[in-house]
Amino acid sequence: MPLYEYECLDCGKQREVIQKFDDEPLSRCPDCGGHMHKLISHTSFVLKGTGWYVTDYASPERKKAKEADGKSDSKIESKVKAAAKS
């Protein structure tokens, strides 16, 4: 079940509540009876590594084109570095 964070608008206390997705959100603070609202918090779900873009599962022809682009990019970078040294 998901963990939700709420904050009381009156007393400022925050609390974490485990609720089902279809449960009604909390509306009253159990401490002071004030109005509670749901907070938007960071998730622990992070997309890292390969496999998230179309180029990660490219056809052999597309991989060759990507490698050719990479070679031309490195040539451009070396020209930029050489010009910067001058």
N, CA, C and O atoms as a printed pandas DataFrame, in Angstrom:
     atom_number atom_name residue_name chain_id  residue_number  x_coord  y_coord  z_coord
0              1         N          MET        A               1    0.840   -1.188    0.000
1              2        CA          MET        A               1    0.000    0.000    0.000
2              3         C          MET        A               1    0.883    1.249    0.000
3              4         O          MET        A               1    1.957    1.251    0.601
4              5         N          PRO        A               2    0.437    2.292   -0.662
5              6        CA          PRO        A               2    1.225    3.523   -0.753
6              7         C          PRO        A               2    1.302    4.268    0.579
7              8         O          PRO        A               2    0.423    4.161    1.434
8              9         N          LEU        A               3    2.373    5.014    0.713
9             10        CA          LEU        A               3    2.586    5.865    1.877
10            11         C          LEU        A               3    2.343    7.299    1.433
11            12         O          LEU        A               3    2.976    7.777    0.491
12            13         N          TYR        A               4    1.428    7.987    2.110
13            14        CA          TYR        A               4    1.098    9.365    1.773
14            15         C          TYR        A               4    1.530   10.277    2.904
15            16         O          TYR        A               4    1.526    9.884    4.070
16            17         N          GLU        A               5    1.903   11.501    2.550
17            18        CA          GLU        A               5    2.283   12.503    3.537
18            19         C          GLU        A               5    1.215   13.588    3.569
19            20         O          GLU        A               5    0.742   14.052    2.531
20            21         N          TYR        A               6    0.847   13.980    4.785
21            22        CA          TYR        A               6   -0.140   15.034    4.993
22            23         C          TYR        A               6    0.449   16.096    5.901
23            24         O          TYR        A               6    1.338   15.825    6.707
24            25         N          GLU        A               7   -0.067   17.323    5.755
25            26        CA          GLU        A               7    0.328   18.418    6.639
26            27         C          GLU        A               7   -0.922   19.149    7.107
27            28         O          GLU        A               7   -1.846   19.392    6.331
28            29         N          CYS        A               8   -0.933   19.490    8.377
29            30        CA          CYS        A               8   -2.052   20.258    8.934
30            31         C          CYS        A               8   -1.802   21.730    8.653
31            32         O          CYS        A               8   -0.711   22.239    8.914
32            33         N          LEU        A               9   -2.802   22.413    8.124
33            34        CA          LEU        A               9   -2.669   23.828    7.817
34            35         C          LEU        A               9   -2.749   24.690    9.073
35            36         O          LEU        A               9   -2.307   25.839    9.066
36            37         N          ASP        A              10   -3.309   24.143   10.151
37            38        CA          ASP        A              10   -3.443   24.914   11.385
38            39         C          ASP        A              10   -2.226   24.774   12.302
39            40         O          ASP        A              10   -1.622   25.780   12.675
40            41         N          CYS        A              11   -1.858   23.552   12.670
41            42        CA          CYS        A              11   -0.751   23.356   13.612
42            43         C          CYS        A              11    0.581   23.080   12.915
43            44         O          CYS        A              11    1.626   23.129   13.564
44            45         N          GLY        A              12    0.572   22.792   11.610
45            46        CA          GLY        A              12    1.795   22.590   10.854
46            47         C          GLY        A              12    2.422   21.213   10.996
47            48         O          GLY        A              12    3.470   20.957   10.404
48            49         N          LYS        A              13    1.809   20.317   11.767
49            50        CA          LYS        A              13    2.377   18.979   11.935
50            51         C          LYS        A              13    2.211   18.173   10.654
51            52         O          LYS        A              13    1.220   18.286    9.933
52            53         N          GLN        A              14    3.229   17.357   10.407
53            54        CA          GLN        A              14    3.184   16.471    9.248
54            55         C          GLN        A              14    3.084   15.038    9.734
55            56         O          GLN        A              14    3.603   14.686   10.793
56            57         N          ARG        A              15    2.405   14.216    8.939
57            58        CA          ARG        A              15    2.309   12.799    9.287
58            59         C          ARG        A              15    2.283   11.965    8.027
59            60         O          ARG        A              15    1.805   12.392    6.976
60            61         N          GLU        A              16    2.822   10.743    8.167
61            62        CA          GLU        A              16    2.805    9.777    7.077
62            63         C          GLU        A              16    1.722    8.749    7.365
63            64         O          GLU        A              16    1.604    8.258    8.488
64            65         N          VAL        A              17    0.934    8.425    6.351
65            66        CA          VAL        A              17   -0.185    7.505    6.512
66            67         C          VAL        A              17   -0.140    6.471    5.393
67            68         O          VAL        A              17   -0.020    6.825    4.220
68            69         N          ILE        A              18   -0.237    5.205    5.752
69            70        CA          ILE        A              18   -0.342    4.144    4.761
70            71         C          ILE        A              18   -1.815    3.965    4.434
71            72         O          ILE        A              18   -2.619    3.644    5.309
72            73         N          GLN        A              19   -2.165    4.173    3.168
73            74        CA          GLN        A              19   -3.560    4.086    2.736
74            75         C          GLN        A              19   -3.642    3.317    1.429
75            76         O          GLN        A              19   -2.684    3.252    0.660
76            77         N          LYS        A              20   -4.800    2.742    1.202
77            78        CA          LYS        A              20   -5.086    2.147   -0.102
78            79         C          LYS        A              20   -5.266    3.282   -1.097
79            80         O          LYS        A              20   -5.577    4.413   -0.724
80            81         N          PHE        A              21   -5.066    2.960   -2.360
81            82        CA          PHE        A              21   -5.205    3.967   -3.400
82            83         C          PHE        A              21   -6.606    4.579   -3.417
83            84         O          PHE        A              21   -6.755    5.775   -3.668
84            85         N          ASP        A              22   -7.633    3.766   -3.152
85            86        CA          ASP        A              22   -9.009    4.259   -3.231
86            87         C          ASP        A              22   -9.565    4.750   -1.887
87            88         O          ASP        A              22  -10.748    5.081   -1.803
88            89         N          ASP        A              23   -8.724    4.804   -0.819
89            90        CA          ASP        A              23   -9.174    5.370    0.454
90            91         C          ASP        A              23   -9.367    6.879    0.327
91            92         O          ASP        A              23   -8.682    7.545   -0.449
92            93         N          GLU        A              24  -10.310    7.399    1.101
93            94        CA          GLU        A              24  -10.524    8.843    1.137
94            95         C          GLU        A              24   -9.317    9.520    1.784
95            96         O          GLU        A              24   -8.799    9.018    2.781
96            97         N          PRO        A              25   -8.857   10.657    1.235
97            98        CA          PRO        A              25   -7.742   11.359    1.861
98            99         C          PRO        A              25   -8.140   11.920    3.229
99           100         O          PRO        A              25   -9.311   12.210    3.476
100          101         N          LEU        A              26   -7.149   12.067    4.112
101          102        CA          LEU        A              26   -7.430   12.658    5.417
102          103         C          LEU        A              26   -7.860   14.101    5.234
103          104         O          LEU        A              26   -7.326   14.809    4.380
104          105         N          SER        A              27   -8.818   14.537    6.029
105          106        CA          SER        A              27   -9.265   15.920    5.922
106          107         C          SER        A              27   -9.108   16.678    7.242
107          108         O          SER        A              27   -9.015   17.906    7.245
108          109         N          ARG        A              28   -9.079   15.955    8.357
109          110        CA          ARG        A              28   -8.953   16.603    9.675
110          111         C          ARG        A              28   -7.728   16.080   10.411
111          112         O          ARG        A              28   -7.440   14.883   10.385
112          113         N          CYS        A              29   -7.016   16.977   11.061
113          114        CA          CYS        A              29   -5.828   16.630   11.831
114          115         C          CYS        A              29   -6.245   15.897   13.109
115          116         O          CYS        A              29   -7.107   16.385   13.841
116          117         N          PRO        A              30   -5.649   14.739   13.386
117          118        CA          PRO        A              30   -6.003   14.012   14.604
118          119         C          PRO        A              30   -5.513   14.707   15.873
119          120         O          PRO        A              30   -5.998   14.404   16.963
120          121         N          ASP        A              31   -4.550   15.643   15.748
121          122        CA          ASP        A              31   -4.022   16.350   16.917
122          123         C          ASP        A              31   -4.856   17.579   17.290
123          124         O          ASP        A              31   -5.246   17.740   18.447
124          125         N          CYS        A              32   -5.131   18.451   16.301
125          126        CA          CYS        A              32   -5.825   19.704   16.620
126          127         C          CYS        A              32   -7.190   19.844   15.951
127          128         O          CYS        A              32   -7.943   20.763   16.273
128          129         N          GLY        A              33   -7.519   18.940   15.022
129          130        CA          GLY        A              33   -8.799   19.027   14.320
130          131         C          GLY        A              33   -8.781   19.967   13.129
131          132         O          GLY        A              33   -9.815   20.190   12.500
132          133         N          GLY        A              34   -7.601   20.529   12.807
133          134        CA          GLY        A              34   -7.474   21.449   11.678
134          135         C          GLY        A              34   -7.541   20.732   10.347
135          136         O          GLY        A              34   -7.623   19.505   10.278
136          137         N          HIS        A              35   -7.505   21.528    9.293
137          138        CA          HIS        A              35   -7.614   20.996    7.929
138          139         C          HIS        A              35   -6.275   20.404    7.489
139          140         O          HIS        A              35   -5.238   21.057    7.601
140          141         N          MET        A              36   -6.298   19.155    6.984
141          142        CA          MET        A              36   -5.109   18.480    6.468
142          143         C          MET        A              36   -5.116   18.530    4.947
143          144         O          MET        A              36   -6.176   18.475    4.325
144          145         N          HIS        A              37   -3.935   18.635    4.350
145          146        CA          HIS        A              37   -3.826   18.497    2.894
146          147         C          HIS        A              37   -2.667   17.568    2.563
147          148         O          HIS        A              37   -1.689   17.471    3.304
148          149         N          LYS        A              38   -2.805   16.887    1.426
149          150        CA          LYS        A              38   -1.821   15.897    0.997
150          151         C          LYS        A              38   -0.619   16.622    0.388
151          152         O          LYS        A              38   -0.773   17.558   -0.396
152          153         N          LEU        A              39    0.565   16.175    0.761
153          154        CA          LEU        A              39    1.798   16.742    0.222
154          155         C          LEU        A              39    2.257   15.935   -0.980
155          156         O          LEU        A              39    1.981   14.741   -1.087
156          157         N          ILE        A              40    2.950   16.595   -1.870
157          158        CA          ILE        A              40    3.572   15.916   -2.992
158          159         C          ILE        A              40    5.026   15.719   -2.608
159          160         O          ILE        A              40    5.741   16.687   -2.349
160          161         N          SER        A              41    5.460   14.482   -2.572
161          162        CA          SER        A              41    6.821   14.190   -2.121
162          163         C          SER        A              41    7.611   13.491   -3.218
163          164         O          SER        A              41    7.052   13.005   -4.201
164          165         N          HIS        A              42    8.925   13.455   -3.025
165          166        CA          HIS        A              42    9.805   12.794   -3.975
166          167         C          HIS        A              42    9.604   11.284   -3.899
167          168         O          HIS        A              42    9.296   10.729   -2.844
168          169         N          THR        A              43    9.784   10.656   -5.016
169          170        CA          THR        A              43    9.659    9.208   -5.074
170          171         C          THR        A              43   11.043    8.568   -5.035
171          172         O          THR        A              43   12.041    9.208   -5.366
172          173         N          SER        A              44   11.094    7.341   -4.641
173          174        CA          SER        A              44   12.370    6.638   -4.637
174          175         C          SER        A              44   12.600    5.933   -5.965
175          176         O          SER        A              44   13.616    5.256   -6.127
176          177         N          PHE        A              45   11.695    6.070   -6.910
177          178        CA          PHE        A              45   11.794    5.439   -8.218
178          179         C          PHE        A              45   12.665    6.301   -9.122
179          180         O          PHE        A              45   12.319    7.449   -9.403
180          181         N          VAL        A              46   13.788    5.760   -9.580
181          182        CA          VAL        A              46   14.718    6.514  -10.408
182          183         C          VAL        A              46   15.041    5.699  -11.657
183          184         O          VAL        A              46   15.343    4.509  -11.573
184          185         N          LEU        A              47   14.974    6.346  -12.800
185          186        CA          LEU        A              47   15.337    5.692  -14.058
186          187         C          LEU        A              47   16.813    5.956  -14.310
187          188         O          LEU        A              47   17.216    7.101  -14.515
188          189         N          LYS        A              48   17.622    4.898  -14.295
189          190        CA          LYS        A              48   19.055    5.027  -14.548
190          191         C          LYS        A              48   19.483    3.978  -15.556
191          192         O          LYS        A              48   18.838    2.941  -15.708
192          193         N          GLY        A              49   20.561    4.257  -16.231
193          194        CA          GLY        A              49   21.121    3.285  -17.146
194          195         C          GLY        A              49   20.452    3.301  -18.499
195          196         O          GLY        A              49   19.683    4.201  -18.837
196          197         N          THR        A              50   20.772    2.279  -19.259
197          198        CA          THR        A              50   20.244    2.212  -20.620
198          199         C          THR        A              50   18.901    1.495  -20.630
199          200         O          THR        A              50   18.489    0.895  -19.637
200          201         N          GLY        A              51   18.238    1.572  -21.758
201          202        CA          GLY        A              51   16.983    0.863  -21.916
202          203         C          GLY        A              51   15.760    1.753  -21.864
203          204         O          GLY        A              51   14.636    1.255  -21.926
204          205         N          TRP        A              52   15.952    3.064  -21.752
205          206        CA          TRP        A              52   14.798    3.957  -21.617
206          207         C          TRP        A              52   14.556    4.808  -22.853
207          208         O          TRP        A              52   13.622    5.608  -22.891
208          209         N          TYR        A              53   15.401    4.635  -23.863
209          210        CA          TYR        A              53   15.245    5.431  -25.071
210          211         C          TYR        A              53   15.207    4.513  -26.284
211          212         O          TYR        A              53   15.702    3.387  -26.238
212          213         N          VAL        A              54   14.626    4.993  -27.350
213          214        CA          VAL        A              54   14.506    4.196  -28.564
214          215         C          VAL        A              54   15.884    3.861  -29.115
215          216         O          VAL        A              54   16.056    2.818  -29.746
216          217         N          THR        A              55   16.866    4.723  -28.891
217          218        CA          THR        A              55   18.203    4.477  -29.413
218          219         C          THR        A              55   18.906    3.345  -28.678
219          220         O          THR        A              55   19.879    2.794  -29.193
220          221         N          ASP        A              56   18.439    2.985  -27.484
221          222        CA          ASP        A              56   19.053    1.893  -26.733
222          223         C          ASP        A              56   18.739    0.532  -27.340
223          224         O          ASP        A              56   19.486   -0.423  -27.131
224          225         N          TYR        A              57   17.658    0.432  -28.078
225          226        CA          TYR        A              57   17.268   -0.823  -28.709
226          227         C          TYR        A              57   17.190   -0.633  -30.224
227          228         O          TYR        A              57   16.265   -1.105  -30.885
228          229         N          ALA        A              58   18.162    0.055  -30.736
229          230        CA          ALA        A              58   18.132    0.407  -32.148
230          231         C          ALA        A              58   18.499   -0.777  -33.032
231          232         O          ALA        A              58   19.136   -1.736  -32.594
232          233         N          SER        A              59   18.081   -0.680  -34.278
233          234        CA          SER        A              59   18.444   -1.686  -35.276
234          235         C          SER        A              59   19.936   -1.551  -35.573
235          236         O          SER        A              59   20.540   -0.527  -35.254
236          237         N          PRO        A              60   20.537   -2.582  -36.185
237          238        CA          PRO        A              60   21.968   -2.502  -36.510
238          239         C          PRO        A              60   22.312   -1.281  -37.377
239          240         O          PRO        A              60   23.362   -0.665  -37.193
240          241         N          GLU        A              61   21.432   -0.937  -38.317
241          242        CA          GLU        A              61   21.675    0.228  -39.175
242          243         C          GLU        A              61   21.686    1.514  -38.350
243          244         O          GLU        A              61   22.506    2.403  -38.579
244          245         N          ARG        A              62   20.788    1.599  -37.413
245          246        CA          ARG        A              62   20.709    2.800  -36.587
246          247         C          ARG        A              62   21.921    2.900  -35.656
247          248         O          ARG        A              62   22.429    3.992  -35.403
248          249         N          LYS        A              63   22.378    1.751  -35.152
249          250        CA          LYS        A              63   23.571    1.752  -34.310
250          251         C          LYS        A              63   24.778    2.237  -35.097
251          252         O          LYS        A              63   25.594    2.999  -34.578
252          253         N          LYS        A              64   24.896    1.798  -36.354
253          254        CA          LYS        A              64   26.008    2.260  -37.187
254          255         C          LYS        A              64   25.924    3.765  -37.409
255          256         O          LYS        A              64   26.936    4.464  -37.347
256          257         N          ALA        A              65   24.724    4.261  -37.665
257          258        CA          ALA        A              65   24.546    5.698  -37.876
258          259         C          ALA        A              65   24.895    6.467  -36.603
259          260         O          ALA        A              65   25.492    7.542  -36.664
260          261         N          LYS        A              66   24.523    5.915  -35.460
261          262        CA          LYS        A              66   24.826    6.571  -34.187
262          263         C          LYS        A              66   26.327    6.612  -33.955
263          264         O          LYS        A              66   26.862    7.625  -33.505
264          265         N          GLU        A              67   27.017    5.498  -34.264
265          266        CA          GLU        A              67   28.469    5.459  -34.115
266          267         C          GLU        A              67   29.128    6.465  -35.052
267          268         O          GLU        A              67   30.097    7.121  -34.670
268          269         N          ALA        A              68   28.615    6.593  -36.269
269          270        CA          ALA        A              68   29.166    7.561  -37.223
270          271         C          ALA        A              68   28.970    8.981  -36.695
271          272         O          ALA        A              68   29.863    9.818  -36.828
272          273         N          ASP        A              69   27.811    9.256  -36.098
273          274        CA          ASP        A              69   27.555   10.565  -35.501
274          275         C          ASP        A              69   28.517   10.815  -34.348
275          276         O          ASP        A              69   29.014   11.930  -34.187
276          277         N          GLY        A              70   28.780    9.809  -33.558
277          278        CA          GLY        A              70   29.692    9.935  -32.423
278          279         C          GLY        A              70   31.103   10.275  -32.878
279          280         O          GLY        A              70   31.793   11.065  -32.233
280          281         N          LYS        A              71   31.539    9.674  -34.002
281          282        CA          LYS        A              71   32.862    9.967  -34.538
282          283         C          LYS        A              71   32.933   11.405  -35.014
283          284         O          LYS        A              71   33.930   12.087  -34.776
284          285         N          SER        A              72   31.891   11.876  -35.683
285          286        CA          SER        A              72   31.905   13.251  -36.164
286          287         C          SER        A              72   31.834   14.221  -34.992
287          288         O          SER        A              72   32.418   15.303  -35.051
288          289         N          ASP        A              73   31.126   13.850  -33.929
289          290        CA          ASP        A              73   31.066   14.693  -32.742
290          291         C          ASP        A              73   32.445   14.831  -32.109
291          292         O          ASP        A              73   32.819   15.917  -31.668
292          293         N          SER        A              74   33.203   13.738  -32.062
293          294        CA          SER        A              74   34.527   13.805  -31.459
294          295         C          SER        A              74   35.465   14.664  -32.306
295          296         O          SER        A              74   36.329   15.353  -31.764
296          297         N          LYS        A              75   35.303   14.629  -33.631
297          298        CA          LYS        A              75   36.116   15.483  -34.495
298          299         C          LYS        A              75   35.793   16.953  -34.236
299          300         O          LYS        A              75   36.691   17.792  -34.175
300          301         N          ILE        A              76   34.511   17.253  -34.086
301          302        CA          ILE        A              76   34.095   18.629  -33.825
302          303         C          ILE        A              76   34.634   19.083  -32.479
303          304         O          ILE        A              76   35.128   20.203  -32.352
304          305         N          GLU        A              77   34.543   18.210  -31.465
305          306        CA          GLU        A              77   35.040   18.566  -30.137
306          307         C          GLU        A              77   36.535   18.848  -30.167
307          308         O          GLU        A              77   36.994   19.792  -29.525
308          309         N          SER        A              78   37.315   18.034  -30.910
309          310        CA          SER        A              78   38.753   18.263  -30.976
310          311         C          SER        A              78   39.058   19.573  -31.690
311          312         O          SER        A              78   40.009   20.261  -31.319
312          313         N          LYS        A              79   38.278   19.934  -32.702
313          314        CA          LYS        A              79   38.476   21.215  -33.389
314          315         C          LYS        A              79   38.161   22.375  -32.452
315          316         O          LYS        A              79   38.867   23.383  -32.456
316          317         N          VAL        A              80   37.109   22.243  -31.653
317          318        CA          VAL        A              80   36.728   23.292  -30.704
318          319         C          VAL        A              80   37.825   23.476  -29.656
319          320         O          VAL        A              80   38.185   24.603  -29.317
320          321         N          LYS        A              81   38.358   22.348  -29.138
321          322        CA          LYS        A              81   39.420   22.412  -28.132
322          323         C          LYS        A              81   40.677   23.049  -28.723
323          324         O          LYS        A              81   41.335   23.852  -28.061
324          325         N          ALA        A              82   41.011   22.695  -29.966
325          326        CA          ALA        A              82   42.187   23.263  -30.606
326          327         C          ALA        A              82   42.028   24.767  -30.820
327          328         O          ALA        A              82   42.976   25.530  -30.639
328          329         N          ALA        A              83   40.823   25.185  -31.205
329          330        CA          ALA        A              83   40.565   26.606  -31.410
330          331         C          ALA        A              83   40.604   27.364  -30.080
331          332         O          ALA        A              83   41.016   28.523  -30.041
332          333         N          ALA        A              84   40.182   26.724  -29.008
333          334        CA          ALA        A              84   40.179   27.373  -27.708
334          335         C          ALA        A              84   41.596   27.583  -27.186
335          336         O          ALA        A              84   41.871   28.554  -26.480
336          337         N          LYS        A              85   42.503   26.649  -27.546
337          338        CA          LYS        A              85   43.892   26.761  -27.101
338          339         C          LYS        A              85   44.619   27.891  -27.844
339          340         O          LYS        A              85   45.587   28.457  -27.335
340          341         N          SER        A              86   44.141   28.210  -29.049
341          342        CA          SER        A              86   44.815   29.241  -29.871
342          343         C          SER        A              86   44.544   30.632  -29.383
343          344         O          SER        A              86   45.038   31.597  -29.966
